[in-house]
């Protein structure tokens, strides 16, 4: 399997980076072809702007999604965007590896999503969810956070982690057509022992060996909705 890992942690010695490094070793040993974009090391530009387009469909007014379509169709996207798109198209599985910041991804990863998962290629019109442009590919989120599982549950102080990740799992990865595997979560990382961290690493190694067997998360299909995107009645 061809696996593309997008890693977004600013500290090379972090546990989050250790998870990324482990995945590269384990996946290669399992015979997978692995590529990595380390966004901080690359100094990836996260700011979506008119500079992303070498040629403009409308030079006078920037509609970013429309310019993405034009840029892709005319091969005039900025080179750093095009390079990342080629990795996305190459892969069978996309892994996003990051620490949870403010109930979300780090800004650099959000910028990667904004700039790379472009309109016209990954979505557009009614090409979304199970009809999205990346249908046939899989995606998985690997994240670290400071909270405990009881804090991010239905009865926990922050609510369920699944709800927190909904904009990413459903609104981004599934929206573009990918089958979304259950996320891997390393809990309470800044506050646990080295032994507990080793337990997380062992659990992640086991998860990486199960990638072909994991059932994806369940989300609505567009087949369940009419032409106006209202749910069909039984």
C-alpha positions in Angstrom: 0.0 0.0 0.0 1.2 3.6 -0.7 0.9 5.6 2.4 1.4 9.4 2.7 1.9 10.8 6.2 1.4 14.5 6.9 3.1 15.3 10.1 2.5 18.6 12.0 4.4 19.0 15.3 6.9 21.8 15.9 9.3 19.8 18.1 11.4 17.1 16.5 11.9 15.4 19.9 8.2 15.3 20.8 6.2 12.1 21.4 4.1 13.0 18.5 7.1 13.0 16.3 8.1 9.6 17.8 4.7 8.2 16.6 5.5 9.5 13.1 9.0 8.1 13.1 7.6 4.7 14.4 5.0 4.6 11.6 7.6 5.2 8.9 9.7 2.3 10.3 6.9 -0.1 10.9 5.1 0.5 7.7 8.3 0.1 5.6 9.0 -3.2 7.4 5.5 -4.3 6.5 6.3 -3.7 2.9 4.4 -0.5 2.4 5.7 2.5 0.3 5.8 5.5 2.6 6.2 9.2 2.0 6.2 12.0 4.6 5.6 15.7 4.6 6.9 17.2 7.8 5.2 20.5 7.6 7.3 22.4 10.2 10.5 21.0 8.8 9.4 22.0 5.3 8.4 25.5 6.5 5.1 24.9 4.7 3.2 28.1 4.1 -0.3 27.7 5.7 -1.7 31.0 4.4 -4.2 30.7 1.6 -3.8 33.7 -0.7 -3.7 35.0 -4.3 0.0 34.0 -4.3 -1.2 30.4 -4.6 -2.1 31.0 -8.3 0.4 31.7 -11.1 -2.5 32.6 -13.4 -5.9 34.0 -12.3 -9.3 33.3 -13.9 -10.4 36.7 -12.3 -7.5 39.0 -11.5 -9.8 41.6 -10.0 -11.6 39.5 -7.3 -10.4 36.5 -5.5 -12.8 33.6 -5.1 -10.4 31.1 -3.7 -12.2 27.9 -4.5 -12.8 29.0 -8.1 -9.2 29.9 -8.6 -8.2 26.5 -7.2 -10.3 24.9 -10.0 -8.7 27.2 -12.6 -5.2 26.6 -11.2 -5.6 22.8 -11.3 -7.1 22.8 -14.8 -4.4 25.0 -16.2 -1.5 23.6 -14.1 -0.8 27.0 -12.7 -1.0 26.3 -9.0 1.9 27.3 -6.8 4.6 24.6 -6.9 4.4 23.8 -3.2 0.7 23.1 -3.5 1.1 21.0 -6.7 3.8 18.9 -5.0 1.5 18.0 -2.1 -1.4 17.3 -4.4 0.7 14.8 -6.3 1.5 13.0 -3.0 -2.3 12.9 -2.2 -3.1 11.5 -5.6 -0.3 9.0 -5.3 -1.3 7.5 -2.0 -3.8 4.8 -1.0 -3.9 5.9 2.6 -3.4 9.4 4.0 -2.4 9.7 7.7 -2.6 13.0 9.4 -0.2 13.0 12.5 -0.6 16.0 14.9 -1.2 17.2 18.4 -4.6 18.5 19.3 -4.5 22.4 19.5 -7.6 24.2 20.8 -9.9 21.3 19.9 -8.5 21.3 16.4 -5.4 20.8 14.2 -2.3 23.0 14.4 -2.7 26.0 12.1 0.0 24.7 9.8 -2.0 21.6 9.1 -5.3 23.5 8.7 -3.4 25.6 6.1 -2.3 22.4 4.4 -5.9 21.3 4.1 -7.1 24.7 2.9 -4.4 24.9 0.2 -4.0 21.3 -0.9 -7.4 19.6 -0.8 -8.6 21.8 -3.6 -11.9 22.5 -5.2 -12.4 20.9 -8.5 -10.2 17.9 -7.7 -11.3 16.7 -4.3 -14.8 18.2 -4.2 -17.2 20.5 -6.1 -20.9 20.6 -6.8 -22.4 17.3 -5.6 -19.0 15.6 -5.7 -18.6 15.2 -1.9 -19.0 12.5 0.8 -19.0 9.1 -0.9 -18.9 10.9 -4.4 -15.9 13.1 -3.5 -12.9 13.3 -5.7 -10.7 11.1 -3.5 -13.2 8.2 -3.4 -11.3 4.9 -3.2 -8.6 6.3 -0.8 -8.5 5.8 2.9 -7.6 8.3 5.7 -6.6 8.0 9.3 -5.9 10.6 12.0 -3.2 10.0 14.6 -3.2 12.5 17.4 -1.7 13.3 20.8 -3.4 15.4 23.5 -3.1 16.3 27.1 -6.6 15.2 28.2 -7.6 11.9 29.7 -10.3 9.7 28.1 -12.8 10.5 30.8 -12.5 14.2 30.0 -13.4 13.7 26.4 -16.4 11.4 26.7 -20.1 12.0 26.5 -20.2 12.8 30.2 -16.8 14.4 30.3 -16.0 18.1 30.7 -15.1 18.6 27.1 -17.7 16.3 25.5 -16.9 13.4 23.2 -13.7 13.4 21.2 -15.6 12.2 18.2 -17.7 15.4 18.3 -14.6 17.5 18.5 -13.0 15.8 15.5 -16.2 15.9 13.4 -15.1 18.9 11.2 -11.9 16.9 10.3 -13.2 13.4 10.1 -16.5 14.1 8.3 -16.2 17.7 7.1 -12.8 17.2 5.5 -11.6 13.7 5.0 -15.0 12.0 4.3 -16.2 15.2 2.5 -13.5 14.7 -0.1 -14.5 11.0 -0.6 -12.0 9.1 1.5 -13.0 6.2 3.7 -12.1 7.3 7.2 -10.5 4.8 9.6 -11.0 5.1 13.4 -8.5 7.6 14.8 -5.6 6.6 16.9 -5.3 8.6 20.1 -2.4 8.9 22.5 -4.0 10.3 25.7 -2.6 12.5 28.4 0.8 12.4 26.9 2.5 15.4 28.8 1.6 13.9 32.1 2.2 10.1 31.9 5.3 8.0 32.6 7.8 6.8 30.0 6.3 3.3 30.6 2.9 4.6 29.6 4.3 6.3 26.5 5.9 3.0 25.5 2.4 1.5 25.9 1.1 4.1 23.4 3.9 3.3 21.0 3.2 -0.5 21.2 -0.5 0.1 20.7 0.2 2.2 17.6 2.5 -0.4 16.2 -0.3 -2.9 16.5 -2.7 -0.5 14.9 -0.4 0.0 11.9 -0.4 -3.8 11.4 -4.2 -3.8 11.2 -4.7 -1.1 8.6 -6.1 -3.5 6.0 -8.6 -5.0 8.4 -10.0 -1.8 10.1 -13.6 -1.0 9.3 -14.1 2.6 8.4 -16.3 5.0 10.3 -19.9 5.2 9.2 -21.2 8.5 7.6 -24.2 9.3 5.4 -24.2 8.4 1.8 -25.5 10.8 -0.8 -27.7 7.9 -2.0 -29.8 8.6 1.2 -30.7 12.1 -0.1 -32.8 13.5 -3.0 -31.6 16.0 -5.6 -32.2 18.8 -3.2 -30.1 17.0 -0.6 -33.1 16.4 1.7 -33.1 12.9 3.3 -35.2 10.4 1.4 -38.2 9.1 3.4 -38.8 5.4 3.8 
